[in-house]
Amino acid sequence: MNFKIFSFFSGAGFLDLGFEKEGYEVVLVNEFNKEFLHAYQYAHKKMNMQEPQLGYYCGDINDFLRGDLKKHLKKNIIKFKADSLVGFIGGPPCPDFSVAGKNMGIDGKNGMLTTSYKRMILEYEPDFFVFENVKGLWSTKKHRLEYEKIKAAFRRKGYILIDKLVNSLDYGVPQERERVILFGVKSVLIDDDKKNATKKLKEKFDFGENKEYTKSKRDICEWPNVDIFRENFERQQPIDIIPELTIEYWFKLNDVYNHYNSDDFFLPRSIDRFNTINEGDVSKKSFKRLHRWRYSPTAAYGNNEVHLHPYKARRISVAEALAIQSLPKEYVISKELSKSDMFKTIGNGVPYLMSKGLAKSINCFLSTEVKER
């Protein structure tokens, strides 16, 4: 089955890459920040990924809701639907829904972009869509009310929906990161009866988590807590942990010290403060030192959050941050970006393995259910 993907709020392309690696074709990429879009283009070129048929658009998503861009997009969607399933994927910027952010909700500057993405889906009616956002949209009462209104609008347009608060650890990502994933698909693609279509979605669709890394398995591990920081000190791997979820496993897997972005990190004026924070001490809002044999807290480098290297007296590098986001080692970020933009786009991205697992699950569900129909 052919899948054509329109990507919005694409950032540096972590979400897109997971879908591409599962056989989807990304035909349009839209990102407002030109530096992030440059990072997307640079990384994909280095990885020899296919260029999007409709190109890259650097600009406001609302531009697609008016004028020539609207006509152009509608024409191409109709064309692609002739022999493919068309999907929209995107995670609108989310500081207005984050419990650690501005908490302005749907009326905030970034919150309004969620409405724009909703309008895009309602206007163009893709066969399916993915909507990704922060935990606050799910867990905060006033934001949850707005979220339910958005879902109701999709249902009125003929979509059946399933959503879940997922954790990137469940996908094998070495990072504690909870996100809301909403998947919608046109009910008529699954069954003429909407109730039957909804039942099939709920019974047969999963979110692609890896059973090797479930919460129940993580909870019985004896994860290390805090150890004295000693620069370049070797520390043996504990026995009762899941190595694939640890920082050190991913540093080695991605060969971070020989990576293209290995020397991209901020140099401190003084290392005195770096020596006072113990390995694994993540109790402070910033300057959290990672533990090599444990997973990382949420990567949020655009919010003055600083992660320190487990056994070096410095911040982590771009290569190490990419590893924490589970990117393949072939993924690199252009050195033309400022270090601040490098870390910000990494922190904004959807963990690669989470994206890949979700994409695989959607492919499996749609290929089975739509083909049978």
C-alpha positions as CSV (number, residue, x, y, z in Angstrom):
1,M,0.0,0.0,0.0
2,N,1.3,3.5,-0.9
3,F,1.4,6.2,1.7
4,K,1.9,9.9,0.9
5,I,2.7,12.1,3.9
6,F,2.3,15.8,4.3
7,S,4.5,16.9,7.2
8,F,3.8,20.1,9.2
9,F,5.8,21.7,12.1
10,S,8.6,19.4,10.8
11,G,11.5,20.8,12.7
12,A,14.7,18.9,11.9
13,G,12.6,15.9,10.7
14,F,12.8,13.3,13.5
15,L,9.1,12.4,13.2
16,D,9.3,12.3,9.4
17,L,12.4,10.1,9.5
18,G,10.6,7.4,11.5
19,F,7.8,7.3,8.9
20,E,10.2,7.3,6.0
21,K,12.1,4.3,7.4
22,E,8.8,2.4,7.6
23,G,8.1,2.9,3.9
24,Y,6.1,6.1,3.8
25,E,6.8,8.8,1.3
26,V,7.0,12.4,2.6
27,V,5.8,14.6,-0.2
28,L,5.7,18.0,1.5
29,V,7.7,19.4,4.4
30,N,6.5,22.6,6.2
31,E,8.6,24.4,8.9
32,F,8.4,28.0,9.9
33,N,12.0,28.3,11.4
34,K,14.5,28.5,8.5
35,E,17.3,27.2,10.6
36,F,15.4,24.1,11.6
37,L,14.4,23.5,8.0
38,H,18.0,23.8,7.0
39,A,18.9,21.2,9.5
40,Y,16.2,18.9,8.1
41,Q,17.5,19.4,4.5
42,Y,21.1,18.9,5.5
43,A,20.5,15.7,7.5
44,H,18.3,14.1,4.8
45,K,20.9,14.9,2.1
46,K,23.7,13.3,4.2
47,M,21.5,10.2,4.7
48,N,20.6,10.0,1.0
49,M,16.9,10.3,1.8
50,Q,14.4,11.0,-1.0
51,E,13.5,14.7,-1.6
52,P,9.8,15.6,-1.1
53,Q,7.9,15.7,-4.4
54,L,6.2,19.0,-3.5
55,G,9.4,20.4,-1.9
56,Y,10.1,22.3,1.3
57,Y,8.0,25.2,2.4
58,C,9.4,27.6,4.9
59,G,6.5,29.6,6.3
60,D,3.3,29.8,8.3
61,I,1.0,26.7,8.1
62,N,-1.9,29.2,7.7
63,D,-0.5,30.0,4.3
64,F,-1.9,26.7,3.1
65,L,-5.4,27.8,4.0
66,R,-5.6,30.6,1.4
67,G,-4.8,31.6,-2.1
68,D,-2.7,29.8,-4.6
69,L,-1.1,27.5,-2.0
70,K,-4.5,26.3,-1.0
71,K,-5.4,25.5,-4.6
72,H,-2.0,23.8,-5.2
73,L,-2.3,21.6,-2.1
74,K,-5.9,20.6,-2.8
75,K,-5.1,19.6,-6.3
76,N,-2.1,17.4,-5.3
77,I,-4.0,15.7,-2.5
78,I,-6.8,14.7,-5.0
79,K,-4.1,13.4,-7.3
80,F,-2.3,11.4,-4.6
81,K,-5.6,9.9,-3.3
82,A,-6.0,8.1,-6.7
83,D,-3.5,5.4,-5.8
84,S,-2.4,6.1,-2.3
85,L,-3.5,6.8,1.2
86,V,-2.8,10.4,2.2
87,G,-1.7,11.3,5.7
88,F,-0.9,14.5,7.7
89,I,1.6,14.3,10.5
90,G,2.6,17.0,12.9
91,G,3.2,18.2,16.4
92,P,2.3,21.9,16.8
93,P,4.6,23.9,19.1
94,C,3.5,23.2,22.6
95,P,4.8,25.7,25.3
96,D,1.2,27.0,25.8
97,F,0.1,23.5,27.0
98,S,3.2,22.5,28.9
99,V,3.0,22.4,32.7
100,A,6.5,23.9,32.7
101,G,5.7,26.4,30.0
102,K,3.5,29.5,29.6
103,N,0.2,27.6,30.2
104,M,-1.7,30.0,27.9
105,G,-3.6,27.1,26.3
106,I,-5.4,27.3,22.9
107,D,-5.4,31.1,22.9
108,G,-1.6,31.4,23.3
109,K,0.6,32.3,20.4
110,N,1.7,28.7,20.0
111,G,-1.6,27.2,21.1
112,M,-3.3,28.9,18.1
113,L,-1.1,26.8,15.9
114,T,-2.9,23.7,17.2
115,T,-6.1,25.3,15.9
116,S,-4.4,25.9,12.5
117,Y,-3.4,22.2,12.3
118,K,-7.0,21.2,13.1
119,R,-8.3,23.5,10.4
120,M,-5.8,22.0,7.9
121,I,-7.2,18.5,8.6
122,L,-10.8,19.6,8.4
123,E,-10.2,21.5,5.2
124,Y,-8.2,18.9,3.2
125,E,-9.6,15.7,4.8
126,P,-6.5,13.4,4.6
127,D,-7.2,9.7,4.8
128,F,-5.5,9.6,8.2
129,F,-3.5,12.0,10.5
130,V,-1.2,12.0,13.5
131,F,-1.4,14.8,16.1
132,E,1.4,14.9,18.7
133,N,1.6,17.1,21.7
134,V,2.8,17.5,25.3
135,K,1.4,15.7,28.4
136,G,-0.2,19.0,29.6
137,L,-2.8,18.8,26.8
138,W,-4.0,15.5,28.3
139,S,-3.5,16.0,32.1
140,T,-4.4,19.7,32.6
141,K,-8.1,20.2,33.1
142,K,-8.6,23.4,31.1
143,H,-6.4,22.2,28.2
144,R,-8.1,18.8,28.2
145,L,-11.5,20.5,27.6
146,E,-10.0,22.2,24.5
147,Y,-8.5,18.9,23.3
148,E,-11.9,17.2,23.6
149,K,-13.4,19.9,21.5
150,I,-10.8,19.4,18.8
151,K,-11.5,15.6,18.8
152,A,-15.3,16.3,18.5
153,A,-14.6,18.4,15.4
154,F,-12.7,15.5,13.8
155,R,-15.5,13.1,14.6
156,R,-18.0,15.3,12.9
157,K,-15.9,15.3,9.8
158,G,-16.0,11.5,9.6
159,Y,-12.9,10.4,11.5
160,I,-12.6,7.7,14.1
161,L,-10.0,8.4,16.7
162,I,-7.7,6.7,19.2
163,D,-5.3,8.4,21.5
164,K,-2.8,7.6,24.3
165,L,-0.3,9.2,26.6
166,V,2.8,7.4,25.6
167,N,6.3,7.3,27.1
168,S,9.4,7.3,24.8
169,L,10.9,4.7,27.2
170,D,8.3,2.2,25.9
171,Y,9.9,2.4,22.5
172,G,13.5,1.8,23.6
173,V,14.4,5.5,23.7
174,P,16.9,6.3,26.6
175,Q,14.7,9.2,27.8
176,E,11.7,9.8,30.0
177,R,9.4,11.7,27.7
178,E,5.6,11.6,27.8
179,R,3.6,12.7,24.8
180,V,0.0,12.6,23.7
181,I,-0.5,10.8,20.4
182,L,-3.8,11.1,18.6
183,F,-4.4,9.0,15.5
184,G,-7.4,9.6,13.3
185,V,-8.6,7.8,10.1
186,K,-11.6,8.2,7.9
187,S,-14.2,5.7,9.2
188,V,-15.4,4.8,5.6
189,L,-11.9,3.4,4.8
190,I,-12.4,0.8,7.5
191,D,-16.2,0.0,7.6
192,D,-19.4,1.6,6.3
193,D,-20.7,1.4,9.8
194,K,-18.9,4.0,12.0
195,K,-19.5,1.9,15.2
196,N,-17.9,-1.1,13.6
197,A,-15.0,1.0,12.3
198,T,-14.4,2.4,15.8
199,K,-14.6,-1.0,17.3
200,K,-11.9,-2.3,14.9
201,L,-9.7,0.6,15.6
202,K,-9.8,0.1,19.3
203,E,-9.4,-3.7,19.1
204,K,-6.7,-3.9,16.5
205,F,-4.6,-0.7,16.7
206,D,-1.7,-0.3,19.1
207,F,0.8,2.5,19.4
208,G,3.8,0.4,18.4
209,E,5.5,0.2,21.8
210,N,8.3,-2.4,22.3
211,K,7.3,-5.1,24.7
212,E,10.9,-5.4,25.8
213,Y,10.8,-2.1,27.5
214,T,7.4,-1.9,29.3
215,K,6.9,0.0,32.5
216,S,6.4,-3.3,34.4
217,K,9.9,-4.4,33.3
218,R,11.5,-1.1,34.0
219,D,10.0,-0.9,37.5
220,I,11.7,-4.1,38.6
221,C,15.1,-2.9,37.6
222,E,17.5,-1.6,40.2
223,W,18.5,1.6,38.5
224,P,21.4,3.5,40.0
225,N,20.6,6.8,41.7
226,V,23.4,9.2,42.5
227,D,27.2,8.5,42.5
228,I,30.1,10.7,43.2
229,F,31.3,12.6,40.1
230,R,34.8,11.7,39.0
231,E,35.9,12.9,35.7
232,N,36.6,10.0,33.2
233,F,36.1,7.5,36.0
234,E,35.0,4.0,34.8
235,R,31.9,2.6,36.4
236,Q,30.8,-0.9,35.9
237,Q,27.3,-1.6,34.4
238,P,24.9,-2.8,37.1
239,I,23.3,-6.2,36.6
240,D,19.6,-5.6,37.2
241,I,18.9,-2.9,34.6
242,I,17.9,-2.8,30.9
243,P,21.2,-1.7,29.2
244,E,19.4,-0.6,26.0
245,L,17.7,2.2,27.9
246,T,20.9,3.7,29.3
247,I,22.9,6.7,28.2
248,E,26.1,4.8,28.0
249,Y,24.6,2.2,25.7
250,W,23.5,4.8,23.2
251,F,26.7,6.8,23.5
252,K,28.6,3.7,22.3
253,L,25.9,2.7,19.8
254,N,26.2,6.1,18.1
255,D,29.9,6.3,18.5
256,V,29.4,9.8,19.9
257,Y,33.0,10.7,20.4
258,N,33.7,10.2,16.7
259,H,30.4,11.6,15.5
260,Y,30.3,14.6,13.1
261,N,28.7,16.7,16.0
262,S,31.0,15.3,18.7
263,D,32.7,18.7,19.4
264,D,29.5,20.8,19.2
265,F,28.9,21.7,22.8
266,F,29.0,24.9,24.9
267,L,32.4,25.7,26.5
268,P,32.0,26.9,30.1
269,R,33.8,30.0,31.5
270,S,34.7,27.9,34.5
271,I,34.4,24.1,35.2
272,D,34.2,24.6,39.0
273,R,30.4,24.3,39.0
274,F,30.5,21.2,36.7
275,N,32.6,19.4,39.3
276,T,30.2,19.9,42.1
277,I,27.2,18.0,40.6
278,N,27.3,14.3,41.1
279,E,26.6,11.7,38.4
280,G,22.8,11.1,38.3
281,D,21.8,14.2,40.2
282,V,18.8,15.5,38.2
283,S,17.1,17.1,41.1
284,K,17.5,20.7,39.9
285,K,15.6,22.4,37.2
286,S,18.8,22.9,35.2
287,F,22.3,21.6,35.3
288,K,21.2,18.0,35.6
289,R,24.0,15.5,35.4
290,L,23.0,12.3,33.6
291,H,23.9,8.9,34.9
292,R,25.6,6.7,32.4
293,W,23.7,3.6,33.5
294,R,20.2,5.2,33.6
295,Y,18.0,6.9,31.1
296,S,17.8,10.7,30.7
297,P,15.1,13.1,31.8
298,T,13.2,14.8,29.0
299,A,15.4,16.6,26.5
300,A,14.2,20.2,26.6
301,Y,17.2,22.2,25.6
302,G,15.2,25.2,24.4
303,N,14.0,26.0,28.0
304,N,17.3,26.8,29.7
305,E,17.6,23.2,30.7
306,V,21.2,21.9,30.7
307,H,22.2,18.3,30.8
308,L,25.7,17.5,31.9
309,H,27.8,14.6,30.7
310,P,27.9,11.7,33.1
311,Y,31.7,11.5,33.5
312,K,33.1,14.6,31.8
313,A,33.2,18.1,33.2
314,R,31.0,19.7,30.5
315,R,27.6,19.9,29.0
316,I,26.6,17.1,26.6
317,S,27.4,17.5,22.9
318,V,25.0,17.7,20.0
319,A,26.0,14.1,19.1
320,E,25.1,13.0,22.6
321,A,21.8,14.8,22.6
322,L,20.9,13.1,19.3
323,A,21.7,9.8,20.8
324,I,19.3,10.6,23.7
325,Q,16.6,11.2,21.1
326,S,17.5,7.7,19.6
327,L,18.5,9.1,16.2
328,P,20.6,6.7,14.1
329,K,24.3,7.6,14.2
330,E,24.2,8.6,10.5
331,Y,21.9,11.5,11.4
332,V,23.9,14.8,11.7
333,I,23.1,18.4,12.1
334,S,24.7,21.1,10.0
335,K,27.4,23.1,11.7
336,E,26.0,26.3,10.1
337,L,23.4,26.4,12.8
338,S,24.2,28.1,16.1
339,K,24.7,25.7,19.0
340,S,21.5,27.2,20.6
341,D,19.5,26.3,17.5
342,M,21.1,22.8,17.3
343,F,20.0,22.0,20.8
344,K,16.6,23.7,20.5
345,T,15.6,21.7,17.4
346,I,16.8,18.5,19.1
347,G,14.8,19.2,22.2
348,N,11.7,20.0,20.1
349,G,11.8,16.8,18.1
350,V,9.8,13.5,18.5
351,P,12.2,10.7,19.5
352,Y,13.0,8.7,16.4
353,L,12.2,5.3,17.8
354,M,8.9,6.5,19.0
355,S,8.1,7.8,15.5
356,K,9.2,4.6,13.9
357,G,7.2,2.4,16.2
358,L,4.1,4.5,15.7
359,A,4.6,4.5,11.9
360,K,4.9,0.8,11.8
361,S,1.7,0.3,13.8
362,I,-0.3,2.6,11.5
363,N,1.1,0.9,8.4
364,C,0.1,-2.5,9.8
365,F,-3.4,-1.4,10.8
366,L,-4.2,0.4,7.5
367,S,-2.6,-2.2,5.2
368,T,-4.7,-4.9,6.9
369,E,-8.0,-3.2,7.4
370,V,-8.2,-1.1,4.2
371,K,-7.0,-4.0,2.0
372,E,-9.7,-6.3,3.4
373,R,-12.3,-3.7,2.7
